[in-house]
Structure formats: C-alpha cells, structure tokens
Amino acid sequence: AVRFGDRPAYSQAQSHSPMRTPVVTAPVRDQGVWGIIKRFLETIQVDRCAITLAAPGEMTAQLIAGYDQSKENPWVQGIHLSLDRYPEIRRVLETRQPLVVPDVAADPVLSDIRDLLLSVPIRSMLVVPLLKQNQSIGVVSLTSRGPVRTFTRDEIEFCQTLANQAALTIEKSTLFQEIQERANKLQALIHLTKLMTASLDLREVYDFAVKAAAEFLEVPGVWLLVADEEAREFKVEASHGLQEFAELMGDRIPYTSGVVGRVIERGEPQYIADVKQESRWPSRRFLDQAGIISFAGIPLLSEGRVLGVLAIFTRQRRLFSPDERALMNALASQAAIAVANARAYQQIQRYASTVAELYEAATQVSGSLDLDETLQKIARGAAASTDAASSTIILFDEWGEVTHVVDWEVGE
C-alpha cells in the first residue's frame, strides 16, 4: 500500500474487489463528520471518501476523516498532506467548483501523478469544495478503482449538497472545540486567581499573576512591574517567560519611560500594536533581541493608586480581542486586591513583631539598674523595632553637655 506520507488518499490492496455498500460504524467522538462520510459512501457507491481541510494557496492540508474500503482498518484521520502531490485538491480550492475526472489516464490536471494513480489503481474521482461564506475551507474527495465512471449531474449536485452540510458541521465542531478550549482556559484562570487571592505571601501573588496571564493569553512573556512611588520607578518583581532578556530591560524602569509611564500617569491600560514605534521605550536592545512586536500594559489599581503594571509581550502583531482585554483587566483587578491584602498582612506582621520586640526590650530595661546596660538594651530594641542598621543614644546634663553616648549596630 502507498504510505500516507506519499499519497494518503489511495491504497493498492484489494484493487480488483467489486464495489459494495460498506457497513460503516461511526466513532462516537465525531458522529457528525463520520455520518456524512457514511452517506457519501452508501449513496455514491465509491471505494473511498476523504474530507480534507485547507485554504487556497496553502501548501499543506489536514485529512480530518476518511474511509477506505481496501484497508483492514478503514478509518483514517488527523493526517497532514503535502498539496504538491494533490493537484486536484489545489484546483478545487482555487476554483471553488467541483472537479469530475471520469478517467485519470485522460485528465490533464492529474498528468504529473497519473502513473502513480493508475498503479494504485485509481480510475475515477470526484472532488467537491467545502465552502464557508463562499470561501474554500477544504474538499471532499471521492475515488473509484474502476471501471471508468462518469458521475451524473444529480450525483454531483447531491455531493455538493452533502459537502455544504459537512462544511457547516465542521464549522460547528470547530466552534465547539474553541469554546471548550476557552472554557478550559477560564477554569485554569479561575483556579490560579483563587490561589492568588487566597495567598498572603507577596512573592506567591506576583508569581500567580504573571503565570495566569501568560497561560490564558498564550504569549511568550508576562512581567509584573511594581511601582515605587518614592523613587518614581517600577521594579520587575516577577516574570513568566523572556527571563533571559531581563538584563536588557533593567531591574528598574522610570515612570518617564514612554508607554509604561503612561499606564501610571493615566491609570488605564495601554495597547501598542508596534512597540518599536515608541521612541521612549526603556531598552531598544530588549525589543530587538527578544523579538517583541506588541505590548499591553494593564494597571493594578487599588483605591485609585497604581500598585503596578502587568506587562504583556508578544512576538506577533496583536491588539487582543475585547474579551481578552476584559479578562486581562479582571485579572489585574484581582491581582491588585491580592497585592494590597498581602501588603497589609506584611504590615500587620511587622507591627506585631515590633510590639513583641518593644515589649521584650521594656522588660529587659525594667530589670536592670546599670545605666550603660540599660542604654544598650534600649538602643538594641530601638534598632530592632524599626529595622534599622544601627541606633545611637546621647544623654545630656542640664547644661546641655553630653554625658553618655551609646552606639549599637546590627550584629553586635
């Protein structure tokens, strides 16, 4: 038999067996397409039926379903075809008209592969287009081993009607698959969002945010830039993808850096189709070496303040659909809430730690009668309670003269 990589539409086995009506059992997973193939085979009485998807001008096609009576396992699907071996498919894709070949040996369209077809043998074929809004999305190929067969006008019209039904079925199936994939993505996004909002660890929150955005949008890189209001700059706190180019961007990005700065200035998302047109982008080398084309910057807003920016990078021109933008904004809103909660928790932890340290210092001070020892304990407690590197206590007498100086540094 001819391998599918060579000429998958045909087979040599049992080449002289009489034509018969096949007993077809359609697989449960795609009853619609297999049911249409069954109708083609039972009504037109051919040896093989195949449904192939491709667009005009493409060099490859996908065989999504086929039935070949000459094989022990007649069902075939999921095969990729090189269209330079299928001139009849290319012709029908381009013309959007049925192609009738009563005799392969006499048809000029098949002259380049005539010997191959006759050796299989394939004698007659009918190829009809799959049309969606008058555009070719594929073909249905029907072949007969022999003798020479002329398909009637009624047969051709019937096959085109079935092909139209197949195109509609495939469209619905494709739409259903897209909806399922989107639902799966949404489930994963909801799961990550729940983990993010449930976490009180700031580092975990950052990592969940970039991972959720990268997986849902299927982009090469997402970074989380956290705002430092005092320094008026962003710091890259988390990244998912493009880590190898992080040094080119730099660890900190000024508010004045073009599109990134506009996010914090306006407090609203920025979508840039061609970021290389941004004259104030912080690093041109980053864009060139990472191959970045489009950029989206989504602010993390909490009580009117921009806590950070979810920076999304793509290597193809992309502005994102309205649904994607809405979901990005929702994710950024949840991330902002999670960041604010984690920060508040950290502040509470620091306050509790400070109170404990001050209590311990006060207890130690109250138990000592030695002035220098007491001052050392106060200095140590003061530094610990404020996360300071050192502290100094200076005592004066009533005339303003220094009587005691005590220095304490972390680690001593």
VOPAGU-2260 file (C-alpha; in pm, 1 decimal, decimal comma):
REM VOPAGU-2260
SITE   aa  ch    i         X         Y         Z
SITE  ALA   A    0       0,0       0,0       0,0
SITE  VAL   A    1     109,8     358,2     -63,1
SITE  ARG   A    2     202,7     524,7     267,6
SITE  PHE   A    3       0,2     820,7     382,7
SITE  GLY   A    4     307,1    1044,1     363,7
SITE  ASP   A    5     336,4     966,9      -8,9
SITE  ARG   A    6     -16,8     973,0    -138,5
SITE  PRO   A    7    -250,9     908,1     154,9
SITE  ALA   A    8    -575,6     922,9     -37,8
SITE  TYR   A    9    -529,4     588,4    -210,0
SITE  SER   A   10    -439,1     222,9    -149,6
SITE  GLN   A   11    -333,0     -71,8    -367,6
SITE  ALA   A   12    -473,4    -353,2    -155,5
SITE  GLN   A   13    -773,1    -548,5    -295,1
SITE  SER   A   14    -764,5    -334,3    -606,8
SITE  HIS   A   15    -995,6    -558,9    -809,1
SITE  SER   A   16   -1259,5    -626,4    -545,0
SITE  PRO   A   17   -1613,8    -544,0    -658,7
SITE  MET   A   18   -1778,8    -225,4    -538,9
SITE  ARG   A   19   -2005,3    -272,7    -240,4
SITE  THR   A   20   -2201,5     -76,5      12,0
SITE  PRO   A   21   -1983,0     -61,9     325,6
SITE  VAL   A   22   -2110,1    -127,6     671,4
SITE  VAL   A   23   -1993,5     190,5     845,4
SITE  THR   A   24   -1987,7     235,6    1220,7
SITE  ALA   A   25   -1921,7     599,8    1301,8
SITE  PRO   A   26   -1693,6     667,1    1600,6
SITE  VAL   A   27   -1875,7     827,4    1890,1
SITE  ARG   A   28   -1624,7    1112,9    1920,3
SITE  ASP   A   29   -1736,1    1286,3    1597,0
SITE  GLN   A   30   -2062,8    1140,6    1478,5
SITE  GLY   A   31   -2141,2    1436,0    1251,0
SITE  VAL   A   32   -1843,3    1412,3    1012,0
SITE  TRP   A   33   -1839,1    1031,5    1008,3
SITE  GLY   A   34   -2214,1    1026,8     945,6
SITE  ILE   A   35   -2164,9    1245,6     636,7
SITE  ILE   A   36   -1891,2    1014,9     505,2
SITE  LYS   A   37   -2124,2     719,5     553,6
SITE  ARG   A   38   -2390,0     894,1     340,9
SITE  PHE   A   39   -2135,5     965,4      64,5
SITE  LEU   A   40   -2022,0     601,8      54,7
SITE  GLU   A   41   -2368,6     449,2      66,9
SITE  THR   A   42   -2523,6     683,1    -190,1
SITE  ILE   A   43   -2249,2     740,0    -449,2
SITE  GLN   A   44   -2101,3     388,2    -430,6
SITE  VAL   A   45   -1729,9     476,1    -437,9
SITE  ASP   A   46   -1432,0     297,6    -286,2
SITE  ARG   A   47   -1305,4     583,9     -77,3
SITE  CYS   A   48   -1424,2     910,5      72,0
SITE  ALA   A   49   -1199,0    1165,8     242,4
SITE  ILE   A   50   -1262,2    1509,4     392,1
SITE  THR   A   51    -959,4    1739,5     382,8
SITE  LEU   A   52    -924,4    2090,3     526,1
SITE  ALA   A   53    -707,8    2357,6     364,6
SITE  ALA   A   54    -728,2    2713,6     233,6
SITE  PRO   A   55    -637,8    2836,2    -117,2
SITE  GLY   A   56    -265,7    2898,4    -151,5
SITE  GLU   A   57    -165,6    2676,8     139,8
SITE  MET   A   58      94,0    2406,7      80,8
SITE  THR   A   59     -35,5    2159,4     338,0
SITE  ALA   A   60    -377,6    2022,8     426,9
SITE  GLN   A   61    -523,2    1810,6     703,6
SITE  LEU   A   62    -716,1    1492,7     638,6
SITE  ILE   A   63    -973,2    1509,7     918,3
SITE  ALA   A   64   -1170,0    1197,4     823,9
SITE  GLY   A   65   -1156,7     925,3     562,2
SITE  TYR   A   66   -1286,0     575,7     488,3
SITE  ASP   A   67   -1103,6     333,1     256,6
SITE  GLN   A   68   -1272,8       1,2     182,2
SITE  SER   A   69    -945,0    -161,6      77,9
SITE  LYS   A   70    -795,6    -143,3     429,5
SITE  GLU   A   71    -845,6    -374,8     723,5
SITE  ASN   A   72    -883,7     -66,1     943,1
SITE  PRO   A   73   -1070,2     161,1     702,6
SITE  TRP   A   74   -1094,3     473,8     921,2
SITE  VAL   A   75    -828,1     740,5     883,2
SITE  GLN   A   76    -795,6    1086,1    1040,9
SITE  GLY   A   77    -550,3    1351,9    1155,3
SITE  ILE   A   78    -304,0    1310,9     865,0
SITE  HIS   A   79    -118,6    1613,3     722,2
SITE  LEU   A   80     -83,1    1617,7     343,5
SITE  SER   A   81     162,2    1799,4     118,1
SITE  LEU   A   82     -54,6    1955,7    -152,8
SITE  ASP   A   83     214,5    1939,6    -421,4
SITE  ARG   A   84     106,6    1572,5    -450,2
SITE  TYR   A   85    -262,6    1661,1    -478,5
SITE  PRO   A   86    -322,1    1887,5    -781,0
SITE  GLU   A   87    -692,8    1800,9    -780,0
SITE  ILE   A   88    -733,4    1940,7    -427,4
SITE  ARG   A   89    -544,7    2258,0    -516,4
SITE  ARG   A   90    -762,5    2306,0    -826,3
SITE  VAL   A   91   -1090,5    2274,2    -633,7
SITE  LEU   A   92    -967,5    2503,5    -353,9
SITE  GLU   A   93    -881,2    2772,2    -607,0
SITE  THR   A   94   -1187,3    2743,7    -835,9
SITE  ARG   A   95   -1445,9    2658,6    -565,5
SITE  GLN   A   96   -1605,0    2432,0    -828,0
SITE  PRO   A   97   -1643,5    2051,0    -835,8
SITE  LEU   A   98   -1380,7    1858,7   -1033,5
SITE  VAL   A   99   -1500,9    1548,8   -1220,1
SITE  VAL   A  100   -1240,3    1303,1   -1350,3
SITE  PRO   A  101   -1409,1    1008,2   -1526,4
SITE  ASP   A  102   -1072,4     865,6   -1636,0
SITE  VAL   A  103    -749,5     951,4   -1457,2
SITE  ALA   A  104    -548,7     841,1   -1759,2
SITE  ALA   A  105    -701,4    1112,5   -1977,5
SITE  ASP   A  106    -721,7    1412,9   -1743,0
SITE  PRO   A  107    -454,9    1688,5   -1783,6
SITE  VAL   A  108    -494,1    1814,4   -1424,4
SITE  LEU   A  109    -350,3    1485,8   -1297,8
SITE  SER   A  110     -79,0    1442,3   -1561,0
SITE  ASP   A  111     208,7    1475,4   -1309,0
SITE  ILE   A  112      76,7    1197,0   -1086,2
SITE  ARG   A  113    -107,5     988,5   -1346,5
SITE  ASP   A  114     127,2     690,5   -1330,7
SITE  LEU   A  115     106,1     681,2    -950,1
SITE  LEU   A  116    -275,3     688,3    -955,4
SITE  LEU   A  117    -302,7     419,9   -1221,1
SITE  SER   A  118     -61,7     196,2   -1030,8
SITE  VAL   A  119    -272,5     211,5    -714,1
SITE  PRO   A  120    -510,5     177,5    -911,3
SITE  ILE   A  121    -739,6     479,1    -910,2
SITE  ARG   A  122    -951,2     521,4   -1221,4
SITE  SER   A  123   -1220,0     785,8   -1148,0
SITE  MET   A  124   -1266,8    1066,6    -898,0
SITE  LEU   A  125   -1499,8    1343,2    -794,1
SITE  VAL   A  126   -1374,6    1630,8    -576,4
SITE  VAL   A  127   -1620,6    1888,5    -439,7
SITE  PRO   A  128   -1537,5    2200,7    -239,1
SITE  LEU   A  129   -1623,5    2268,6     122,2
SITE  LEU   A  130   -1748,2    2626,8     123,7
SITE  LYS   A  131   -1794,3    2867,1     412,4
SITE  GLN   A  132   -1942,2    3202,9     311,5
SITE  ASN   A  133   -1835,1    3122,5     -46,5
SITE  GLN   A  134   -1472,2    3067,2      63,7
SITE  SER   A  135   -1296,0    2732,3      30,9
SITE  ILE   A  136   -1207,3    2566,6     359,2
SITE  GLY   A  137   -1138,4    2219,7     217,1
SITE  VAL   A  138   -1265,0    1945,0     -12,9
SITE  VAL   A  139   -1443,4    1611,4     -18,1
SITE  SER   A  140   -1262,4    1356,8    -237,6
SITE  LEU   A  141   -1445,9    1051,9    -376,2
SITE  THR   A  142   -1247,4     790,3    -570,9
SITE  SER   A  143   -1331,0     469,9    -755,1
SITE  ARG   A  144   -1088,5     198,7    -865,8
SITE  GLY   A  145   -1265,5     111,6   -1186,4
SITE  PRO   A  146   -1400,5      76,2   -1443,1
SITE  VAL   A  147   -1416,7     431,3   -1587,6
SITE  ARG   A  148   -1704,7     612,9   -1429,5
SITE  THR   A  149   -1890,6     928,1   -1535,7
SITE  PHE   A  150   -2061,9    1097,6   -1241,9
SITE  THR   A  151   -2408,8    1223,8   -1327,7
SITE  ARG   A  152   -2526,9    1580,0   -1268,5
SITE  ASP   A  153   -2759,7    1456,0    -994,4
SITE  GLU   A  154   -2468,8    1280,5    -820,9
SITE  ILE   A  155   -2252,3    1592,7    -841,2
SITE  GLU   A  156   -2531,5    1814,9    -704,4
SITE  PHE   A  157   -2603,6    1565,7    -428,0
SITE  CYS   A  158   -2235,7    1553,4    -332,1
SITE  GLN   A  159   -2214,6    1932,9    -325,9
SITE  THR   A  160   -2521,3    1946,2    -102,0
SITE  LEU   A  161   -2361,3    1695,5     134,1
SITE  ALA   A  162   -2034,5    1890,1     119,5
SITE  ASN   A  163   -2217,8    2206,4     222,0
SITE  GLN   A  164   -2365,6    2015,8     514,3
SITE  ALA   A  165   -2017,6    1885,3     601,2
SITE  ALA   A  166   -1876,8    2240,7     596,7
SITE  LEU   A  167   -2148,3    2351,5     838,4
SITE  THR   A  168   -2085,0    2050,2    1063,0
SITE  ILE   A  169   -1709,5    2117,5    1065,0
SITE  GLU   A  170   -1770,1    2484,5    1144,2
SITE  LYS   A  171   -1991,4    2392,4    1438,7
SITE  SER   A  172   -1741,6    2130,0    1554,9
SITE  THR   A  173   -1454,8    2380,9    1531,5
SITE  LEU   A  174   -1658,2    2640,6    1717,6
SITE  PHE   A  175   -1743,5    2385,4    1985,0
SITE  GLN   A  176   -1375,9    2292,8    2024,1
SITE  GLU   A  177   -1282,3    2660,6    2053,4
SITE  ILE   A  178   -1549,8    2710,8    2318,5
SITE  GLN   A  179   -1425,0    2404,8    2508,1
SITE  GLU   A  180   -1063,8    2521,2    2490,5
SITE  ARG   A  181   -1169,4    2865,5    2608,7
SITE  ALA   A  182   -1370,9    2711,7    2892,8
SITE  ASN   A  183   -1068,6    2505,0    2996,1
SITE  LYS   A  184    -853,4    2818,2    2992,0
SITE  LEU   A  185   -1108,7    3003,6    3200,4
SITE  GLN   A  186   -1118,5    2719,1    3452,4
SITE  ALA   A  187    -740,2    2731,8    3482,2
SITE  LEU   A  188    -752,6    3110,9    3511,9
SITE  ILE   A  189   -1017,1    3093,9    3784,4
SITE  HIS   A  190    -811,2    2833,5    3970,9
SITE  LEU   A  191    -495,6    3047,1    3957,1
SITE  THR   A  192    -692,7    3357,7    4055,0
SITE  LYS   A  193    -833,5    3177,4    4359,0
SITE  LEU   A  194    -485,0    3068,5    4461,8
SITE  MET   A  195    -359,0    3421,7    4411,1
SITE  THR   A  196    -630,1    3593,3    4615,3
SITE  ALA   A  197    -605,9    3329,0    4889,9
SITE  SER   A  198    -232,2    3378,0    4932,0
SITE  LEU   A  199     -88,1    3627,3    5178,7
SITE  ASP   A  200     265,0    3572,0    5050,7
SITE  LEU   A  201     353,3    3868,7    4829,5
SITE  ARG   A  202     600,0    3668,9    4619,4
SITE  GLU   A  203     338,7    3399,8    4551,9
SITE  VAL   A  204      85,2    3663,8    4450,0
SITE  TYR   A  205     329,3    3812,2    4198,1
SITE  ASP   A  206     409,2    3469,2    4051,6
SITE  PHE   A  207      42,9    3363,6    4026,2
SITE  ALA   A  208     -45,6    3685,4    3842,8
SITE  VAL   A  209     215,7    3651,0    3566,6
SITE  LYS   A  210     157,3    3277,7    3525,6
SITE  ALA   A  211    -220,2    3319,6    3490,5
SITE  ALA   A  212    -184,3    3593,0    3227,5
SITE  ALA   A  213      80,1    3402,7    3027,7
SITE  GLU   A  214    -116,3    3077,5    3018,7
SITE  PHE   A  215    -450,3    3232,4    2931,9
SITE  LEU   A  216    -320,2    3464,2    2658,2
SITE  GLU   A  217     -58,8    3218,3    2524,2
SITE  VAL   A  218     207,8    3487,4    2495,0
SITE  PRO   A  219     587,4    3445,8    2520,8
SITE  GLY   A  220     627,1    3676,3    2819,4
SITE  VAL   A  221     441,8    3847,3    3104,5
SITE  TRP   A  222     618,1    4060,6    3365,7
SITE  LEU   A  223     485,7    4227,1    3678,6
SITE  LEU   A  224     627,2    4575,2    3736,2
SITE  VAL   A  225     565,7    4700,7    4091,1
SITE  ALA   A  226     551,0    5076,1    4148,7
SITE  ASP   A  227     793,4    5251,5    4384,1
SITE  GLU   A  228     619,5    5584,5    4440,4
SITE  GLU   A  229     908,7    5746,7    4627,3
SITE  ALA   A  230    1168,8    5662,5    4361,0
SITE  ARG   A  231     911,2    5714,4    4082,2
SITE  GLU   A  232    1008,4    5393,6    3907,9
SITE  PHE   A  233     891,0    5038,4    3850,4
SITE  LYS   A  234    1074,7    4730,6    3970,8
SITE  VAL   A  235    1040,8    4396,7    3788,8
SITE  GLU   A  236     917,0    4171,2    4070,4
SITE  ALA   A  237     803,8    3864,9    3872,7
SITE  SER   A  238     827,8    3728,4    3518,7
SITE  HIS   A  239     692,0    3435,2    3319,9
SITE  GLY   A  240     896,2    3390,5    3003,1
SITE  LEU   A  241    1165,9    3611,9    2845,0
SITE  GLN   A  242    1374,2    3587,0    3164,2
SITE  GLU   A  243    1689,1    3554,9    2952,9
SITE  PHE   A  244    1633,1    3910,8    2826,9
SITE  ALA   A  245    1565,4    4067,5    3168,0
SITE  GLU   A  246    1910,5    4225,9    3193,6
SITE  LEU   A  247    1849,2    4417,6    2869,6
SITE  MET   A  248    1539,8    4579,5    3018,7
SITE  GLY   A  249    1699,3    4654,3    3353,7
SITE  ASP   A  250    1574,0    4583,9    3702,7
SITE  ARG   A  251    1411,4    4926,3    3740,9
SITE  ILE   A  252    1212,9    5130,3    3487,9
SITE  PRO   A  253    1148,0    5505,5    3538,6
SITE  TYR   A  254     792,2    5637,7    3528,3
SITE  THR   A  255     903,2    5854,1    3234,5
SITE  SER   A  256     962,1    5550,4    3010,1
SITE  GLY   A  257     706,9    5604,7    2736,0
SITE  VAL   A  258     418,0    5359,6    2728,2
SITE  VAL   A  259     496,8    5215,5    3072,4
SITE  GLY   A  260     487,3    5562,6    3222,0
SITE  ARG   A  261     155,6    5636,5    3052,4
SITE  VAL   A  262      -2,5    5343,6    3234,1
SITE  ILE   A  263      75,5    5502,3    3571,7
SITE  GLU   A  264       7,2    5854,9    3450,3
SITE  ARG   A  265    -339,6    5774,7    3315,9
SITE  GLY   A  266    -424,2    5476,6    3533,9
SITE  GLU   A  267    -563,8    5287,5    3236,4
SITE  PRO   A  268    -448,0    5005,6    3005,2
SITE  GLN   A  269    -218,3    5077,1    2711,2
SITE  TYR   A  270    -222,2    4854,7    2399,7
SITE  ILE   A  271      58,0    4906,2    2147,6
SITE  ALA   A  272      47,6    4716,3    1817,0
SITE  ASP   A  273     407,1    4807,8    1723,4
SITE  VAL   A  274     607,3    4894,6    2033,1
SITE  LYS   A  275     916,6    4970,2    1823,4
SITE  GLN   A  276     746,1    5293,8    1726,3
SITE  GLU   A  277     767,5    5404,2    2092,1
SITE  SER   A  278    1063,7    5642,9    2098,0
SITE  ARG   A  279    1088,9    5642,0    2480,2
SITE  TRP   A  280    1086,4    5266,3    2535,0
SITE  PRO   A  281    1340,2    5189,7    2810,5
SITE  SER   A  282    1552,1    4943,7    2607,8
SITE  ARG   A  283    1563,1    4911,7    2230,2
SITE  ARG   A  284    1802,0    4617,0    2264,5
SITE  PHE   A  285    1537,0    4428,6    2461,6
SITE  LEU   A  286    1282,2    4474,9    2182,4
SITE  ASP   A  287    1526,1    4374,0    1908,1
SITE  GLN   A  288    1685,7    4072,3    2073,3
SITE  ALA   A  289    1365,3    3937,9    2227,5
SITE  GLY   A  290    1176,4    3998,3    1900,4
SITE  ILE   A  291     895,0    4193,4    2068,3
SITE  ILE   A  292     629,5    4342,2    1839,0
SITE  SER   A  293     322,2    4422,7    2050,3
SITE  PHE   A  294     278,9    4524,6    2412,5
SITE  ALA   A  295      -7,6    4554,4    2659,4
SITE  GLY   A  296      27,6    4728,9    2994,0
SITE  ILE   A  297    -254,7    4671,3    3244,5
SITE  PRO   A  298    -252,3    4874,3    3568,7
SITE  LEU   A  299    -304,2    4712,8    3908,7
SITE  LEU   A  300    -540,3    4966,1    4067,2
SITE  SER   A  301    -623,2    4981,8    4438,3
SITE  GLU   A  302    -825,1    5272,4    4579,0
SITE  GLY   A  303    -721,8    5496,9    4291,0
SITE  ARG   A  304    -349,0    5414,9    4321,2
SITE  VAL   A  305    -148,7    5219,4    4064,6
SITE  LEU   A  306      32,2    4945,3    4256,8
SITE  GLY   A  307     198,8    4806,8    3947,3
SITE  VAL   A  308     167,0    4712,9    3581,6
SITE  LEU   A  309     103,5    4374,2    3421,7
SITE  ALA   A  310     333,2    4394,7    3115,8
SITE  ILE   A  311     241,9    4155,9    2830,9
SITE  PHE   A  312     476,4    4099,7    2536,1
SITE  THR   A  313     409,6    3929,5    2200,5
SITE  ARG   A  314     626,0    3838,9    1903,2
SITE  GLN   A  315     341,1    3889,2    1655,0
SITE  ARG   A  316     133,4    4197,6    1588,3
SITE  ARG   A  317    -158,1    4169,6    1829,5
SITE  LEU   A  318    -404,4    4409,4    1986,1
SITE  PHE   A  319    -608,3    4145,0    2174,1
SITE  SER   A  320    -982,5    4092,0    2142,8
SITE  PRO   A  321   -1238,4    4275,0    2358,9
SITE  ASP   A  322   -1293,3    3951,8    2558,3
SITE  GLU   A  323    -920,6    3913,8    2618,4
SITE  ARG   A  324    -892,2    4275,8    2728,1
SITE  ALA   A  325   -1182,9    4239,0    2967,4
SITE  LEU   A  326   -1027,8    3927,3    3120,7
SITE  MET   A  327    -686,1    4094,1    3148,2
SITE  ASN   A  328    -844,4    4386,3    3331,7
SITE  ALA   A  329   -1032,2    4147,1    3562,4
SITE  LEU   A  330    -711,5    3956,3    3635,0
SITE  ALA   A  331    -524,9    4280,2    3705,9
SITE  SER   A  332    -803,6    4390,0    3942,5
SITE  GLN   A  333    -785,5    4061,3    4132,9
SITE  ALA   A  334    -405,4    4085,4    4141,7
SITE  ALA   A  335    -429,7    4438,3    4284,5
SITE  ILE   A  336    -661,6    4315,7    4560,9
SITE  ALA   A  337    -428,0    4024,2    4635,6
SITE  VAL   A  338    -121,4    4253,7    4644,0
SITE  ALA   A  339    -298,3    4500,4    4875,0
SITE  ASN   A  340    -405,0    4216,5    5107,1
SITE  ALA   A  341     -56,7    4061,7    5113,7
SITE  ARG   A  342      99,2    4400,6    5186,8
SITE  ALA   A  343    -149,1    4467,3    5467,0
SITE  TYR   A  344     -71,2    4126,2    5613,0
SITE  GLN   A  345     300,8    4201,3    5599,6
SITE  GLN   A  346     242,0    4532,2    5777,3
SITE  ILE   A  347      41,1    4356,9    6048,7
SITE  GLN   A  348     318,3    4100,1    6087,9
SITE  ARG   A  349     580,6    4374,5    6114,0
SITE  TYR   A  350     368,5    4564,3    6366,5
SITE  ALA   A  351     319,2    4251,1    6576,6
SITE  SER   A  352     691,4    4179,0    6560,2
SITE  THR   A  353     771,2    4537,1    6659,6
SITE  VAL   A  354     533,2    4525,5    6956,2
SITE  ALA   A  355     688,4    4197,1    7069,9
SITE  GLU   A  356    1039,3    4337,1    7038,7
SITE  LEU   A  357     946,7    4654,5    7225,4
SITE  TYR   A  358     780,2    4453,1    7499,4
SITE  GLU   A  359    1089,1    4235,3    7532,7
SITE  ALA   A  360    1315,0    4542,2    7540,6
SITE  ALA   A  361    1096,3    4713,6    7801,1
SITE  THR   A  362    1101,1    4401,2    8015,7
SITE  GLN   A  363    1479,7    4381,7    7996,5
SITE  VAL   A  364    1523,6    4754,4    8069,7
SITE  SER   A  365    1297,4    4748,8    8371,6
SITE  GLY   A  366    1501,2    4468,0    8524,1
SITE  SER   A  367    1838,2    4646,7    8506,4
SITE  LEU   A  368    1984,7    4909,7    8738,5
SITE  ASP   A  369    2305,7    4962,6    8541,2
SITE  LEU   A  370    2281,4    5275,8    8320,9
SITE  ASP   A  371    2514,1    5160,1    8040,1
SITE  GLU   A  372    2347,9    4819,0    8023,4
SITE  THR   A  373    2005,9    4983,0    8016,4
SITE  LEU   A  374    2108,2    5218,7    7735,4
SITE  GLN   A  375    2247,5    4928,2    7532,8
SITE  LYS   A  376    1918,8    4740,6    7565,3
SITE  ILE   A  377    1719,3    5048,4    7462,8
SITE  ALA   A  378    1944,4    5107,7    7162,0
SITE  ARG   A  379    1917,0    4743,7    7055,1
SITE  GLY   A  380    1537,4    4743,7    7094,7
SITE  ALA   A  381    1501,9    5070,4    6901,6
SITE  ALA   A  382    1702,7    4937,6    6607,0
SITE  ALA   A  383    1518,9    4604,6    6600,8
SITE  SER   A  384    1173,4    4762,8    6616,3
SITE  THR   A  385    1239,1    4987,9    6315,7
SITE  ASP   A  386    1450,9    4752,9    6103,4
SITE  ALA   A  387    1737,1    4999,8    6141,0
SITE  ALA   A  388    2101,5    4906,2    6084,5
SITE  SER   A  389    2215,2    5096,5    6394,2
SITE  SER   A  390    2099,9    5325,4    6671,4
SITE  THR   A  391    2265,6    5584,4    6895,8
SITE  ILE   A  392    2160,8    5719,0    7236,7
SITE  ILE   A  393    2306,1    6051,0    7360,3
SITE  LEU   A  394    2239,6    6182,6    7712,3
SITE  PHE   A  395    2284,6    6547,5    7815,0
SITE  ASP   A  396    2307,1    6713,9    8153,8
SITE  GLU   A  397    2113,2    7023,8    8250,0
SITE  TRP   A  398    2373,0    7249,0    8084,3
SITE  GLY   A  399    2349,4    7064,8    7752,2
SITE  GLU   A  400    2676,1    6881,4    7791,8
SITE  VAL   A  401    2699,9    6524,8    7660,2
SITE  THR   A  402    2728,7    6278,0    7946,9
SITE  HIS   A  403    2675,4    5941,4    7771,9
SITE  VAL   A  404    2695,9    5814,1    7415,1
SITE  VAL   A  405    2587,5    5456,4    7332,1
SITE  ASP   A  406    2608,5    5314,5    6979,0
SITE  TRP   A  407    2458,9    4982,6    6874,2
SITE  GLU   A  408    2479,2    4816,4    6527,4
SITE  VAL   A  409    2301,3    4511,7    6395,4
SITE  GLY   A  410    2518,6    4207,0    6450,2
SITE  GLU   A  411    2693,7    4336,1    6760,5
